[in-house]
């Protein structure tokens, strides 16, 4: 949860340390505890929203874990992962000038 709050409140300093923070997030995405995976999914959504465009450079590392969270056995983790997917989609559309292609649900 701390990483999520940092992404929102301290985006610029976190962008400078993204290569150090990302392994922590990726590790939490595969934790045995559902609450930790859920917090990681939420943090990933915050990263996607507040750490643009820097986070896009790490999509090859992030996307396999993100898709795994969407299929998690814990429905609360799935819910938080969906929030993250919406953030990533919106970030892509905003970054590439395709706001018309993104529909908010």
LUMGU-177579 format. One record per residue (C-alpha): residue in one letter; residue number from 1; x negated, y negated, z negated. Coordinates in Angstrom, 3 decimals, m for minus. Layout:
BEGIN
<site aa="A" i="NUM" c1="X" c2="Y" c3="Z"/>
...
//
This chain:
BEGIN
<site aa="X" i="1" c1="0.000" c2="0.000" c3="0.000"/>
<site aa="X" i="2" c1="m2.905" c2="m2.328" c3="m0.669"/>
<site aa="X" i="3" c1="m4.012" c2="m2.111" c3="2.964"/>
<site aa="X" i="4" c1="m0.513" c2="m3.096" c3="4.092"/>
<site aa="X" i="5" c1="m0.478" c2="m6.154" c3="1.838"/>
<site aa="X" i="6" c1="m3.974" c2="m7.121" c3="2.945"/>
<site aa="X" i="7" c1="m2.939" c2="m6.919" c3="6.596"/>
<site aa="X" i="8" c1="m0.119" c2="m9.369" c3="6.020"/>
<site aa="X" i="9" c1="m1.784" c2="m11.758" c3="3.601"/>
<site aa="X" i="10" c1="m5.435" c2="m11.590" c3="4.623"/>
<site aa="X" i="11" c1="m5.347" c2="m10.686" c3="8.305"/>
<site aa="X" i="12" c1="m8.439" c2="m12.602" c3="9.393"/>
<site aa="X" i="13" c1="m10.807" c2="m11.149" c3="6.753"/>
<site aa="X" i="14" c1="m9.365" c2="m7.658" c3="7.328"/>
<site aa="X" i="15" c1="m9.916" c2="m7.977" c3="11.085"/>
<site aa="X" i="16" c1="m13.610" c2="m8.512" c3="10.347"/>
<site aa="X" i="17" c1="m13.686" c2="m5.272" c3="8.341"/>
<site aa="X" i="18" c1="m11.283" c2="m3.230" c3="10.448"/>
<site aa="X" i="19" c1="m13.887" c2="m0.591" c3="11.311"/>
<site aa="X" i="20" c1="m14.379" c2="m0.020" c3="7.571"/>
<site aa="X" i="21" c1="m10.681" c2="m0.080" c3="6.630"/>
<site aa="X" i="22" c1="m9.443" c2="2.122" c3="9.461"/>
<site aa="X" i="23" c1="m11.046" c2="5.372" c3="8.197"/>
<site aa="X" i="24" c1="m9.260" c2="4.854" c3="4.850"/>
<site aa="X" i="25" c1="m5.957" c2="4.473" c3="6.645"/>
<site aa="X" i="26" c1="m6.539" c2="7.467" c3="8.911"/>
<site aa="X" i="27" c1="m7.437" c2="9.600" c3="5.906"/>
<site aa="X" i="28" c1="m4.278" c2="8.538" c3="4.053"/>
<site aa="X" i="29" c1="m2.193" c2="9.487" c3="7.110"/>
<site aa="X" i="30" c1="m3.145" c2="13.147" c3="6.562"/>
<site aa="X" i="31" c1="m2.946" c2="13.208" c3="2.760"/>
<site aa="X" i="32" c1="m1.124" c2="16.111" c3="1.106"/>
<site aa="X" i="33" c1="1.208" c2="13.767" c3="m0.771"/>
<site aa="X" i="34" c1="4.202" c2="12.403" c3="1.129"/>
<site aa="X" i="35" c1="4.126" c2="9.100" c3="m0.746"/>
<site aa="X" i="36" c1="0.545" c2="8.496" c3="0.382"/>
<site aa="X" i="37" c1="1.406" c2="9.365" c3="3.997"/>
<site aa="X" i="38" c1="4.433" c2="7.065" c3="3.786"/>
<site aa="X" i="39" c1="2.298" c2="4.219" c3="2.475"/>
<site aa="X" i="40" c1="m0.164" c2="4.855" c3="5.300"/>
<site aa="X" i="41" c1="2.657" c2="4.751" c3="7.843"/>
<site aa="X" i="42" c1="3.848" c2="1.439" c3="6.399"/>
<site aa="X" i="43" c1="0.291" c2="0.073" c3="6.415"/>
<site aa="X" i="44" c1="m0.113" c2="1.128" c3="10.041"/>
<site aa="X" i="45" c1="2.994" c2="m0.874" c3="10.895"/>
<site aa="X" i="46" c1="1.533" c2="m3.896" c3="9.117"/>
<site aa="X" i="47" c1="m1.784" c2="m3.419" c3="10.928"/>
<site aa="X" i="48" c1="0.104" c2="m3.299" c3="14.220"/>
<site aa="X" i="49" c1="1.950" c2="m6.501" c3="13.439"/>
<site aa="X" i="50" c1="m0.750" c2="m8.634" c3="11.827"/>
<site aa="X" i="51" c1="m4.074" c2="m7.370" c3="13.203"/>
<site aa="X" i="52" c1="m3.421" c2="m8.031" c3="16.879"/>
<site aa="X" i="53" c1="m5.230" c2="m7.816" c3="19.211"/>
<site aa="X" i="54" c1="m8.047" c2="m6.115" c3="17.270"/>
<site aa="X" i="55" c1="m6.062" c2="m3.020" c3="16.280"/>
<site aa="X" i="56" c1="m5.331" c2="m2.294" c3="19.955"/>
<site aa="X" i="57" c1="m9.021" c2="m1.487" c3="20.466"/>
<site aa="X" i="58" c1="m8.590" c2="1.518" c3="18.157"/>
<site aa="X" i="59" c1="m5.498" c2="3.065" c3="19.728"/>
<site aa="X" i="60" c1="m7.288" c2="6.335" c3="20.565"/>
<site aa="X" i="61" c1="m7.996" c2="6.863" c3="16.867"/>
<site aa="X" i="62" c1="m4.629" c2="5.664" c3="15.614"/>
<site aa="X" i="63" c1="m2.038" c2="7.116" c3="17.993"/>
<site aa="X" i="64" c1="m2.487" c2="10.856" c3="17.258"/>
<site aa="X" i="65" c1="m1.934" c2="10.204" c3="13.557"/>
<site aa="X" i="66" c1="0.970" c2="7.870" c3="14.262"/>
<site aa="X" i="67" c1="2.747" c2="10.523" c3="16.330"/>
<site aa="X" i="68" c1="2.027" c2="13.100" c3="13.650"/>
<site aa="X" i="69" c1="3.746" c2="10.884" c3="11.072"/>
<site aa="X" i="70" c1="6.821" c2="10.645" c3="13.295"/>
<site aa="X" i="71" c1="7.126" c2="14.439" c3="13.012"/>
<site aa="X" i="72" c1="6.305" c2="14.643" c3="9.305"/>
<site aa="X" i="73" c1="8.282" c2="17.099" c3="7.173"/>
<site aa="X" i="74" c1="9.185" c2="14.239" c3="4.792"/>
<site aa="X" i="75" c1="11.993" c2="12.070" c3="6.189"/>
<site aa="X" i="76" c1="10.788" c2="9.028" c3="4.203"/>
<site aa="X" i="77" c1="7.438" c2="9.279" c3="5.995"/>
<site aa="X" i="78" c1="9.237" c2="9.532" c3="9.343"/>
<site aa="X" i="79" c1="11.243" c2="6.404" c3="8.516"/>
<site aa="X" i="80" c1="8.132" c2="4.384" c3="7.737"/>
<site aa="X" i="81" c1="6.416" c2="5.728" c3="10.840"/>
<site aa="X" i="82" c1="9.351" c2="4.499" c3="12.946"/>
<site aa="X" i="83" c1="8.859" c2="1.028" c3="11.498"/>
<site aa="X" i="84" c1="5.222" c2="1.237" c3="12.577"/>
<site aa="X" i="85" c1="6.163" c2="2.333" c3="16.089"/>
<site aa="X" i="86" c1="8.450" c2="m0.667" c3="16.451"/>
<site aa="X" i="87" c1="5.583" c2="m2.933" c3="15.356"/>
<site aa="X" i="88" c1="3.236" c2="m1.373" c3="17.889"/>
<site aa="X" i="89" c1="5.788" c2="m1.655" c3="20.688"/>
<site aa="X" i="90" c1="6.545" c2="m5.274" c3="19.827"/>
<site aa="X" i="91" c1="2.829" c2="m6.065" c3="19.615"/>
<site aa="X" i="92" c1="2.244" c2="m4.558" c3="23.041"/>
<site aa="X" i="93" c1="5.120" c2="m6.491" c3="24.579"/>
<site aa="X" i="94" c1="4.060" c2="m9.767" c3="22.978"/>
<site aa="X" i="95" c1="0.435" c2="m9.304" c3="23.942"/>
<site aa="X" i="96" c1="1.224" c2="m8.486" c3="27.547"/>
<site aa="X" i="97" c1="3.931" c2="m11.115" c3="28.013"/>
<site aa="X" i="98" c1="6.706" c2="m8.549" c3="28.285"/>
<site aa="X" i="99" c1="9.013" c2="m9.699" c3="25.503"/>
<site aa="X" i="100" c1="11.958" c2="m8.990" c3="27.806"/>
<site aa="X" i="101" c1="10.957" c2="m5.320" c3="27.895"/>
<site aa="X" i="102" c1="11.286" c2="m4.875" c3="24.119"/>
<site aa="X" i="103" c1="14.713" c2="m4.460" c3="22.619"/>
<site aa="X" i="104" c1="14.970" c2="m4.746" c3="18.840"/>
<site aa="X" i="105" c1="17.263" c2="m2.250" c3="17.192"/>
//
